[in-house]
Amino acid sequence: MCDRGASSRNGRRGQLSLSVVEAAVGLLVVLAAATTFVVGLPEAESEEATLTVLAEDGLDVLDATPPDGDGTSRLTALARDRSGFVRERSHTDDQLRALYPDRVRYRLATPHGVVGDPLPPRGPVGRAMRESVGGRVTLWVWFR
């Protein structure tokens, strides 16, 4: 018969002391913390990527907004011709100012004119472009 608690080699059962287990766990925690400092944490999304998303969202909103005059959207009315741009310019500026937080600035360029602030001389800028009936519309967005 076999004794349940005995090992097959010498009949004695071995145990690790609790302090050895605690030391091993502590060592693993210290190594994990040290590895985090050496390797570093993953970098947060860049400002430029965030701004690009804001610019794309701005064009999506303009493309989904019906124009004051003719056209399928405010975006197409801005790009189609000069009279559409003049008619939609003020509403577009108001809409983008309401869409973005106070610290966000923008510049929307169409073949017929520009809405918004001058581009900053330096710093991260997000950009989105959309081809429309009258040409390309570009929206730049940056933090003030």
N, C-alpha and C positions, 0 to 999 in steps of 0.2 A: 504494500500500500504506500501511497505517496502522501507525505505530510503537506497540507495545503499551504502553509506559510513558508515552506522551505524552498530554497533555490535548488536547482538540479546539481550545482557544482559542490557546494560544501555544506549545504543545509542551513546556511545563515542568510537572513534577509538584510539587504543594505538600505540605508536611508541617508538622504542628504540632510544636513542640519539646516534649520530655518535661516540662520544667518548667511549661509552660502547661497541659498535661493534669493534672499534679499539683496545680497551683493551683486548677483548676476542680473537681476531686474534693474537695479540702480545703474549698473554699467550700461545696459541697453538704453536706458533713458538718457544718460549723459552722451552716449554715442549718437543717438537720434538728434539731440539738441545741437551737438557739434556739427553734424552733417548738414543740418538746416542752415547754420551760419556759414559753412564753407560753400555749399552749393547755392544757397540763397533761395528765397521764395520766388515763385513765378511772378514775372513782371505784370503789373496791372495794365489794362488796355491803355494804349497811348492816347494822348489828347487829340492827336490828329485823326485817329480812327473814330473817336467819339464825335469829333466835329464833322467828319465825313458822313456819319450816320445822321447827324442833325441836318446837314445839307440835303441829303437824299429825302429825309422826311419832309423838309420844306417844299421840295419839288413835288413830292407825292400829294401834299395838301393842295398846292396850286393846281395840280392836274385834276384833282377831284372836285375843285370848286367851280360852280357854273359862273360864266363871265357875266358882266353887266350888259354887254352887247351880244354880238353874234359870236358863235364858236362853240366848241364842245367843252372847253374848260378855260379857266383864267390863263393857264399856261399857254395854250394855243393862241388865245387872243393877244397876249403880250408879244408873241413871236411872229404872228401872221403879217401884220402891217403896222405902219406908224400910227394910224388913227386908233387901232386897237390898243397899242402900247400906251398912248396918251390917255385913253379912256380908262384903262385898268391900272395905271401906275399908282395912283393914290391909294386905291383899295388894296393893291398888292403890298404896298409899304405898310399899311395899317394891319393887314393880315399877318405878315411876317413879324412885325413888332409884337403883336399879341401872341403869336405862336412861341416865340423864343423868350427865355428869361432875360432880365435886364442886363446881365453881364455878357450876353451873346450879341455880337454884331454880324451883319451880313452885307453882301453885295450881290445883286442879281443883274446879270448882263444878258441882253437880248440883241438881235440884229438891229433893233430900232432904238435902243437906249438902255440906261442903267438906273436901277433903284437901289437905294441903301447908301452905306458909308464907303469911303475910300478903303482900299485894301491896306492892311497894316504893313509897315516896312519890314517887320520880322516877327517871328513867332509861329506857332503851329496854326495851320489853316486847313479846314476841311473843304472839299470841293465835290460837287455833283453836277453832271451834265445830262441834258435830255435833248434829243433831236425832236423838233416839232415841225409843223407844216411850213412855217416861215423861216426856219433855221434853228440853230443851236441856242439853247438857254443854259446858262451856267450860274450856279449859286455857290458862292464862297461864304463860309461861316467861320468865325473865330471868337475867342474870349477876349473881352476888353481888358 
